[in-house]
Amino acid sequence: MGENITKSDIILSASTYTGLPRYQIKEIVNALLNNIEFELKGGKKITLLGFGCFHTVLRKEKKGINPQTGKTMLIPEKTAAKFRPSKTLKEALNIN
């Protein structure tokens, strides 16, 4: 695995690429991420052609073990975000 890229790194890179000021790129990136979060909370699926798909899955309630006490406990159900890369992205990542 390579180095971590942060949101700040993406903003700086996009600013350099487009010539737009960083504050404008930051507003755009934040708006995009907020919109994705809002739509996922509403149960919608977000598809970005050529990139991938964001969706939610419901993880059912299950039994687990508390590592500190060794006692069995019930882990409640929860909704989790998932990302599925597009075929185009997969192919781009696997070019030799």
N, C-alpha and C positions, 0 to 999 in steps of 0.2 A: 504494500500500500504506500501511497505517496504522502506528501505533506497535507495538512489540513488547510482548506481555503475557507475563510470566514465571510460573513456577509459584507464586512468592510472591504475585504479584498475584492469581492465581486463588484461592489460599488466603485471602487477605484479603477478597476479594469474597464468597466463599462463607461466611466467618465472619460478615460483616456481614449477608448475606442471611438466614442461618439463625439467627443469634444464638448459635451454638455457639462455644466458644473456638477460637482459631487452632490450638493444639496438637492438638485433636481433628480438625479439618479436615485438618491436615497429615498426621496418621496415616492418615486415610481416603484422601487423594489418593495418598500413597506406597504404600499397600496396593493401590489400584487399578492404578497404574502398574506396580508389581512383578508383579501378577497378569497383566497384559497381556503384559509381557515374558516371563514364565515360559511362558505358553500359546503365544506365538509361537515361542519356542525349541523347544517340543514339536511344532511344525508345525500347530498349530490356528489356526482362523480365529475372530476375535472380532467379533460383530455387535452393535452397539448400535442398536436400532430407533429410527428418527427422527434418528440422528446419522451413522452410517456403519459401515464395516467395516475392520478391521485384518487383514492377511494377509501372508504372506511370499512372495517370489519368488526363484528361483535364477537368479542372473546367471552365464551361462556364461563360461568362460575365453575371453579375447580378446587380440589383439595390440594394443599401444599404443606410444607413443613417449615416451621419457624427455625432458622438455623441457630439461633441463640439458645432456644429452650428445647428444641427437638420435638416439640408438640405439633400435632396435626392442627391445621387451621383452614378456614374457608377463605379462598381468594374470590372477591366479588367479580361479577361480570363487568366488562368495560368495553368501550369503543376505542379502537386503535386506528391510526392513519396508516395507510399502505401506499407504496409507490410501485408501479410496474413500468419498467422502461419499454419504449417502443422498439420495434424491430430495427428501425433506422439507427437508434442510439446504440443498441447492442452491437450492430455491425460496425459502427464507427469506433466503438471501444475495442473491438477485436481485430482491427486491421494490423497486420504484421509489418 
